[in-house]
Amino acid sequence: MDINQFLSDNALNMKPSPIRELLSMINKPGMISFAGGFPNPLSFPIPEIKQIMNEVLDEQGTQALQYGGTDGNRSLREEIAKRYIKQGMDIDADNIIITTASQQAIDLTARVFVNPGDTVVVGLPSYLGALQAFNSVRANIVGAEKDEELEAVVRAMCMSGKKPKFIYAIPDFQNPSGLTMTVEQRKYMVHIARKYDLLIVEDSPYREIRFEGEHQPLIATMAPERTIVLGTFSKTFVPGFRLGWVIAPKEIVYRYNLAKQSSDLCSPIFDQCVAAKYLEKGYFEKNLEKTIELYRHKRDFMLECLEKYMPENVKWTKPEGGLFLFVQLPEGYDTTELFKMAIDQNVAFVIGEAFFCDGSGKNTMRLNFSFMDDANIDEGIKRLATTIRRLFESR
Amino acid sequence: MDINQFLSDNALNMKPSPIRELLSMINKPGMISFAGGFPNPLSFPIPEIKQIMNEVLDEQGTQALQYGGTDGNRSLREEIAKRYIKQGMDIDADNIIITTASQQAIDLTARVFVNPGDTVVVGLPSYLGALQAFNSVRANIVGAEKDEELEAVVRAMCMSGKKPKFIYAIPDFQNPSGLTMTVEQRKYMVHIARKYDLLIVEDSPYREIRFEGEHQPLIATMAPERTIVLGTFSKTFVPGFRLGWVIAPKEIVYRYNLAKQSSDLCSPIFDQCVAAKYLEKGYFEKNLEKTIELYRHKRDFMLECLEKYMPENVKWTKPEGGLFLFVQLPEGYDTTELFKMAIDQNVAFVIGEAFFCDGSGKNTMRLNFSFMDDANIDEGIKRLATTIRRLFESR
């Protein structure tokens, strides 16, 4: 039977995530992987989760195991609202819808706004999972590398009758680059969005994991009428509960609600009850501090190892937060070639090209510093540096 | 700002679920609701869940709280496979993908197979959530009421160049009708699907909740090459974990996997670990027996109340399992009118019309018998009967 005849055009357009595909190659003994975006299990507050789970079952077991509203647990939405109100947003719980982690938040964004062929503007590079979700609805994905490019790209699309629906940005410790937008860059993006009447999707999964320096303002506080904020507990609490959220003007939240109804009715209820209590009890702040400390150390340690082992003409970013840094080889080298050699040496990363919607970035790669222990970071970066030298010498 | 200009055609086509909308009207004190499809909290195995949760956190906390594979927890898939192998299916764990409950299973089905305008064939009536998901991708939804209609409908669509992608069926204790397809009806559906080369989507969330009589064979055992089985733990375990599954030939499962990657990466991991252990320990069977007993009693009790209170010309189905029965007023009466009167009397149901893709069924309604306690079933059916008499008298 020929299955392809039954597939939708969207399904035929879906490609496997290079990360997910890699993970299967990487699951072999002795492999040191900087590929995944996994939080460190040391950051999981298991005793607190255990205590709260038992309380939830004892006090509200029948509600926590029953169906829930599509918009999500109200206490949880109130707790999330509080955190954003502190950052200057003028919202309440009804501006928020809970999603099955931030991948669903991105997916619903694609479904609510994008027709096949509709333009969306992303960074060069940008988050792979977002490219995948936009690709799954056959968006016309256009990249803008630097600020100066943004208006040129938007204007060109508008003039060719393909006005973008939105700009998708990860302003804080971007995935994969690790870079943070300055306040001027944020203002400029808002200026462009207003001038051309576009939405802004502000995806900020790492914002709260800042190691140093000042928080930059949320773009949503500068353009609340047109900014949709996406967030998640995957990096600041645990990913296994699959909890994220969308914050937007209420008439937009209503559209996400309709799309979510037919997508999965509601996100895991029990997990939402646990998360709500975890926030209410103040455990979130305490554990976040520990996590920041842990990841700051990991970043510092990986930067040291890079200094120590890498050949001179290799560059990398120094993120002020988040989970990733981005490495650049000299022009002309291809990290896809490097990847195969690295896997043989039992070290893995994500090929940078996967993050570039225009096929550029061939000489780049993303390294995750949150997951591996120090000994493995040291050994892994050493192996990677040796492999890069070998690649250089092969020319 | 005009939000509508940004919306996708699919989003503009999405309508709120009448059930979800009703639920907000129904949340008032004193309301007796037969509207939702809620399992009875008495069926929730809270002590067993508590025990297993603590074990999962103690024994595999870091894995259970981390990201997981898109296809889902392997032990859980193996346990699910075993249950279907017993029923004659020739599958293994890799024929299964875990979904965020069966609504996502339906939604992925729509996304994997349906282009805007593509025909899908459903029952008259059929499950509202499926109609909503098919509607969200702008399917051409065509209904077939009786067996004799099925070939006529399929042939007519094929002849007009709109060959259906699949037949969507709920063969066991259908939602909303409560009816079960006989083995002959199943064979006939397979015959039509083979003759016209269509897929069959066999959605069977209630199959295991049978009160009496023999299990009919799964359609998938008769046409394994073209049948996609959808299942869920929402009615047999707990809905709050949001766990369902798709079983299909491996090349089809691969397509679901791609679609799920960009939808939500993976379903709740912790909940999957708990469900896997719950099945492994044999708790599932034991609790299912209790649930069947509870719901058999509820069905019998509701049938008794209907006998006792309803006017003579009101008819209803007598389901052999599941959670719902379907009530029919004489032709010419409209349950939308009845609904408003019933809400005033503090009793609620779902208007049958919502389940008919062709706008028929105006004289029907769905009653859930799983959720309410006996006193409320008695009082609620009494109120409903009184309201129906009043509707009759108003003519």
Interface residues (C-beta under 8 A of the other chain):
Chain A: M1 I3 F6 L7 S8 D9 N10 A11 M14 K15 P16 S17 R20 G36 F38 P39 P41 F44 I46 I49 K50 M53 N54 L57 G61 T62 A64 L65 Q66 Y67 G68 T70 T99 T100 A101 Q103 Q104 D107 R111 V112 F113 V114 N115 D118 G129 Q132 A133 N135 S136 V137 K165 F166 L199 E225 R226 S234 V238 P239 G240 F241 R242 P249 E251 I252 R255 L258 A259 Q261 S262 S263 D264 L265 C266 S267 P268 I269 F270 D271
Chain B: M1 I3 F6 L7 S8 D9 N10 A11 M14 K15 P16 S17 R20 G36 G37 F38 P39 P41 F44 I46 I49 K50 M53 N54 L57 G61 T62 A64 L65 Q66 Y67 G68 T70 T99 T100 A101 Q103 Q104 D107 R111 V112 F113 V114 N115 D118 G129 Q132 A133 N135 S136 V137 K165 F166 L199 E225 R226 S234 V238 P239 G240 F241 R242 P249 E251 I252 R255 L258 A259 Q261 S262 S263 D264 L265 C266 S267 P268 I269 F270 D271
